[in-house]
Amino acid sequence: MGNLALIFLLSQRGRLAAVAVAAQNDQVRQGAGLFATYCSVCHGDRGEGTAQAPRLNDPRFLAGVSDDLLRATIAQGRPGTAMLAWGQAYGGTLTAEQIGHLVAFVRSWERPDTPVGVLTTLSGRLADSVEGGQETFLLMCSGCHGDDGGVPVGTKQIVANAPERLRQQTDADLRQRILNGGSEMPGFGAALSPAQVDGLMKYLQSWPR
């Protein structure tokens, strides 16, 4: 194989890998919004479990359950327990595609990545830059707040980029909300690195007030 052909093949593989990562990230992002809406009341904001439902973010549980079983459980529920059937084919409200997004989100908890040292985004941007903060927002926040903070795609209907809302909060308030959550919003202090939080702050600060 010639050098040009090899370079072309490697570049094609790189593009295909990037597309696959982007698709997976979009599934996780949409699944996060669905989980917050339909599942967090019983399973906890981060899948930590409650008195009503078991923990889902347990590595042992995730290692022992297949995607097919997760999909079937979400769609059909578990008779005799508080787990309802969410699939439209079983009287629920979720499509098969939405259930797939939920499975992708639940699977994201078994990634061994530790966020403390994360300095770049998945696309290679500096995590503490405005652009990196925008990418983190799309991945972690847009499920409830919309892609740009103004057009929510979930049911929470929280317009994060409303100027009057931003004027009421100091930078310290915003950082505290990102780290510890508040009201119906979960905290992300355990999921984001300091650089990712700084990037989110810079992105939020770039919105008109």
Stockholm file with secondary structure:
# STOCKHOLM 1.0

chainA/1-209         MGNLALIFLLSQRGRLAAVAVAAQNDQVRQGAGLFATYCSVCHGDRGEGTAQAPRLNDPRFLAGVSDDLLRATIAQGRPGTAMLAWGQAYGGTLTAEQIGHLVAFVRSWERPDTPVGVLTTLSGRLADSVEGGQETFLLMCSGCHGDDGGVPVGTKQIVANAPERLRQQTDADLRQRILNGGSEMPGFGAALSPAQVDGLMKYLQSWPR
#=GR chainA/1-209 SS CCHHHHHHHHHHHHHHHHHHHHHHHHHHHHHHHHIIIIIHHHHCTTSCCCSSSCCSCCHHHHHHCCHHHHHHHHHHCCTTSSCCCCBGGGTCSBCHHHHHHHHHHHHGGGCCCCGGGCCBCTTSCBTTSHHHHHHHHHHHTHHHHCTTSSSCCSSSCCCTTCHHHHHTSCHHHHHHHHHHCBTTBCCCTTTSCHHHHHHHHHHHHTSCC
#=GC SS_cons         CCHHHHHHHHHHHHHHHHHHHHHHHHHHHHHHHHIIIIIHHHHCTTSCCCSSSCCSCCHHHHHHCCHHHHHHHHHHCCTTSSCCCCBGGGTCSBCHHHHHHHHHHHHGGGCCCCGGGCCBCTTSCBTTSHHHHHHHHHHHTHHHHCTTSSSCCSSSCCCTTCHHHHHTSCHHHHHHHHHHCBTTBCCCTTTSCHHHHHHHHHHHHTSCC
//
